[in-house]
Amino acid sequence: MKKFLSIISILIIMLTTSACNPENKPSIIFNQRPITVENVRDMSSVFKPGTRIYYLILMPQVQHSRILDIQIIKKGAQEYLGYSSYMSRTIRLKDEEQKYFTDYMVINETGAFIMRVYSKDNPTKILTQAEFYVR
């Protein structure tokens, strides 16, 4: 009985003291249509070559720097350990875009891609990343 109570108490302590809060993490959502309030849940990660890939970058916490770097990396290329930089873009957030940014891109090559978002405050730390495919 003592073992059972000690295991239960350890589990309760572990669950109540963990600092994991998934709601405060930045994220990326991809869609085949322009992202609106009505279709924000229609996420997709597979796209056709030459079509628009709409994305929404959500940032629950306001960034100190309003400048973000977006990097698209192609997986499976032979440039550096199987990865190559495909596209890079620097954006400046407007006043109304402090917690989100939406835009689109067009990729004509097939393959697996990773989108990474960095802040100018700390350009070595990845704020968020997501994987998508062009087939």
MOUR-V891463 format. One record per backbone hydrogen bond with DSSP energy under -1.0 kcal/mol. CO is the residue of the C=O (numbers start at 1). NH is the residue of the N-H. Records with the same first field share a line. If there is no record, write none. Layout:
CO->NH  NH
//
This chain:
1->5
2->6
3->7
4->8
5->9
6->10
7->11
8->12
9->13
10->14
11->15
12->16
13->17
21->24
22->25
27->58
29->56
30->44
31->54
39->42
41->43
45->133
47->135
48->51
53->105
54->31
55->103
56->29
57->101
58->27
66->93
67->120
68->91
69->118
70->89
71->116
72->86  87
73->114
74->84
80->83
82->76
83->80
84->74
87->72
89->70
91->68
94->97
99->59
101->57
103->55
105->53
107->50
111->134
112->75
113->132
114->73
115->130
116->71
117->127  128
118->69
122->125
128->117
130->115
132->113
133->47
134->111
//
